[in-house]
Amino acid sequence: MKALAMTGPGKVELIDAEEPSPGPGWMKIKIAYSGVSTGTEMHMLARMNEGAQQFFGYMSGGIVAEVGEGVTMFEVGDRVTGFNYRAHAEYVLGNPGRTVKVPDEVSLLEAAGSYWIVPSFRGIHRMGLRYFDDVAVVGQGAIGLMGTQMLSGMSGNLIAADLFQSRLEKAQGMGATHVWNPADPKPEGLPQPHAVLVATGGEGAFQTACELVRPRGRVSFLRLPDSLPNTDLHGYGYDKDIEFVNAGQGGMEPDLEYLHRESEGAFTKADEVYPERWHFRRYIEKAVEMVARKRVDVPSVISTIEPSTEAPRILEQLYTSPDSFLGIVFRWSGDIEE
């Protein structure tokens, strides 16, 4: 089969790889589309050693091609999406605990981009907002724009911050009441939000969030920068009394027995319920449900859909010019019916 591999700093190749075979508890998924996590995957690409080889990707939409022994939640032919590693390939091994079925009203293209919702979804949950609080989203890439869409219906003032004007315009179309490019002076009268979602990496984005939020506000970040040499954490944490929340982890992963009992409504006592109500798989499941209910528009953040043969060129262009694309989806199989 064909699969994408990182082979050096900024280098991606489409190579021949061994087709996976599902062992007990796993399934094999034929990929129709894979989505790009531009922040995470470009971060990985920048850290690659010359001559190394690493398969990557975790967002996809496809159909179950084969199930391993003990898999009872899925069967061959099911349309699925989820968080499964090495997703930029013709086939991927699927973990039932990280995979959900795709309803008929959601296309596999939408399914491949539905995971863009999950990080911001979790970040919003961790922000402790009340209805009509003022809020900001720093970073208006695909993940940040999902956050902007979700917040537009519940916030008072909604501030979108990004370094690219095209993304700020997109955010305005999705409900942002104020936009700001942090490279420019802060506009007069820009509200101080109760909480800020940081939907991008880097020290600059973290500082922007800390400057935007009101005293005693909350900053929910999806990825903490590798280092903060120029940031006065003492001043932000003590003088301004900001609360920092790490929302970057996917959440706890329940075992399959729990998922079966949950789906059957078999719980009768409080101590049978999983310790984290919003566990990892539920975020994925509810993200797909948001798409089905038209609460979030995935295609609106997709700027290009390319065949997998064009993936190396697209990713290398994104690496050198981060503003080239917004959401990116690769097409792997043309014989899967939508």
N, C-alpha and C positions, 0 to 999 in steps of 0.2 A: 504494500500500500504506500501511498505518498503521505508525507507529513512534513510540517515545518520544523526547522531546527535552527537555533541560534548557534553561530559558529565563530563569533568574535565580536568585538565592540562595534555595534551598529550593523552587523552582518547577519542576514537570514538566508537560508537555503531551503528549497523544496527537495527533499531527499527520499530515497526508498527506505522504508522501515518495516520491521516485522509486524504482521497483522496480529493484534492481540487475541488471546483465547481466554474466555472467562473461566476462572476456577470457582470453587464453591462460594456462594454468596455474592458473586459478581455477575455482570451482564455485559454483553458486547453491543455497542451502539453504533449504527451507521450514521455518520454526520451529514446533515444537509447544509447547515451553516455554522460557522464559528464566529463569535464576536471578539473584538480586541479590547482588552483593558489597557488603554493607552498609557496610563500612569504606571501601573505595576509592570507591564511588559517592557516599556521603554526603560524603566529603572533597572530591570534585569538585563536588558540588552546593553546598557552602558557598563555593566559590571562584568560582562563576559571576558574571559581570557582568550587571546588569539589561539586558534587551533582547537579550542574546546568544542563540545557539541552538547546541546541541551534542547530537548523537546519542551514545548510550552503551550500555554493556553488553558482556559478552564471554563469558557462560556460557549455553549453550543445548543443547537436544536437538531434533533434527529429521530430515528426510530430504533426500537430494540430489534437487533438482528439475531441474538442468541442469549439464552439465560443459563447461568450455571446452576449447579445443584443447590437446592435450598432457597432459591429466589422464588418467592410466592407473590410479591407485591406487583410484579410486572410480568408481561408475557410478550412473545415475539409479535411485532407489529405495532406495539404501543408507541405513540408519539411522546417524546420526553425532552426535558431540559434539566439542567442542574449544574453543580459544581464538580466537574471531573477533570483531572489533570491530563495534559497532553491533548487538549481538545482540538488543536489545529492539525487535524489529520482526517483521513477517510473513515477511520474507525477509532473508537476510544473505549476503554473499560469503564463501565458505570458502576458506581457504588449506590445501592438502593437507598441508603441513608442520606444521600446527597442529591438524589434525583427525584423529580416529580413528573406526573403526567401532564401533558399539554391539552387543554380542552379544545374542542373543534373550532371554537370561535377565535382562537389565537393561532396565527400562522407560525411555521417553524422559523421563519425569519424574525418575527417578533420574539419568539421564544429564545432565540440565540442572543438577543440583546436584553432580555428581561433581567439578567443578573446585574446589569448596570443599576437597577433599582435598589438592590439589597444593601450595599454599603451605606447609602444615604438614608434608607429606611431605618436601619439600625441606629445610625447617627442621630436621626430625628427623635427616635424613641429615647435616646440617652440624654436629650437636651432638656427634658423636664418642662416643656412648654405648656402654657395654658392657651385656650382659644383666644385668638386675636392679639397675642404677644407680638412685638416687633422682633424680627429675626433676619439674619444675613447668611448667605452662602458664599464662601470664598472658593473660587474655582468653578468655572462653568464649562468644564468638559462634559462628556456623556454622563458621568456619575453625578456631577454637580447639577446638571440640568434636570436630572431626575428628581433631585432634592428640591429644586426650585419649583417644579411642577407639583410635587406633593404638598409643599408649604403654601402654595399660592391660594389654596382654598381655606386655610386655617389661620394665617398670620394677619397682622395689621399692616405695618410697613414691612415690605420684603425687599431686602437689599441684595443685589448681585454684584460680586466683585470678580474681575478677571483682567488679565493683561492684554487680551485680544478684543478689539472692538466688535468683531463679527459675533463673538460669543455673547457679549453684552446685549447686542441687538436681539439675539435669539432668546436670551433670558427675559427681555422685556416682552417679547411675544408670548412668553409662557407665564406671565403674571408678575414679574418683578416690578415694584413700584419705584425703585431707585436703582441706578447702576453707577459703578465707580471703577475706574481703572487706577489701581494703586500707584502706577507710575506718575499719575497726575496729582495735583493738590486735592485734598479732600473737599468736596463741594460744600458750600455754605448750607446749613440746615439739614445736613445728612443725619437721619435719626440714629440714636445709639440703641442698638438692639439688645433685647434681654439675653439672647443666645446667638452663637455663631457656629455654623457647620463648616468645617474646613475639609473641602472635598478634593484637595490636591496636596502634593507634597512640597517640601522645600521650606527653608527658614522664612523666606519672605512672606509666604502665605500664612504661616503661623503668626508672624508679627502683625500682619494686616488684621487678622482675626482679633488679636489681643488689643489692638488700637481701636477697632470698631466697637467691641462689646462695652456695655456700660459697666461701671463699677459694681462688683459683686455679681456679675453675669457669669455665663457658662460658655466655655469653648469646647465643642465636641469635634475631635479630629479623627480622621479615618486612617491616617498614617503619620506618625511622628517623624519629623526630619531626622536624618542620620546624626546631625550635630546642630547645636544652637550657639555658636561662638559669639554671635553679635546680639543675642537676645537677653534682656534683663529679666530673667525669670523671677528674681526676688521682687523686683518692682511690680511685675504683673501679678505675681502670686500673693504678695503680701500688701503692698501699697494700694493696688487696685482691687485686691481680694477676688481675683478671678478663680473660678473652679474649672479645672481641666478634666475632661472625660475622654478616655480612650475607647472609641467605638469601632476600632479597626478590626477586631477579631470577629469571626463569623458567628460566634455563639456556641453554646454547648451542643453536642451531637448526641441525641438519644439513641438507644439501641433499637434494633428492629422489632423486638417484642413490644417495646413501648409504642412504637409507631403503629403496629397492628392494633393494639388495644385502643389507642387514641382514635384511629379511623373507625373503629367499631363502636365508639362511645361506651367502652366497657369499664370506665373508672367509676368507683362508688365511694371512695374515701379520699380525703385531701392528701394523705401521705402517699397515695398512688400517683399523684401528678408530678410531672418532671420538675426539678428545682428551678429551671428557667422556662417560664411559660413560652416566651418567644425564642425557641431553640432554632438552630441553624436551618434545618430543613423547612420549618414553618415560614421563615422569612422568604425562602425561595418560592414556596407554594403560594404565599399571599402576594408576592410580586407578580407572579403569573396571573393571579386572580385580578389584580389591579389592571393589568393589560386587558384582560377579558371584559372587565366592566368599563373600559375606556376612561379609567381614572388617570392613567398615565399613557402618553403617546410615545411608544418606542421608535417608530419610523421617523418621527420629527427630529431625532438627534442623530440619525444615520446619514452621513454625508457621502458614503460610497459603498457600493456592493460590488465586489470584484471576484472573478474566478480565482481559485487557489493558486493557479499558475502565476498570477500577478502579485501574490502576497509578498514575496521578497522585495520587489520594487516599491510597493506601497509602504511597507514597514521601514525600509531604509530611507524613504523620503520623509516619513513621519519623524524618524530619528534625527534627521538633519534640519527639518522645518516643522516644529511642533504645531504650528498653526495651519498646516496643510489640510488636515482633516479633523473631523469631530468624531462621530461614531463610525467605526469601520467593521464591516462584516464580509467574511469570505465564503464563497459558495463552493461546496465540495462535491455534491452529487446532484445531478440533474434529473435522476429517475425516481426521486421520492415525490409522491403526490402530496400537495399541500392540503 
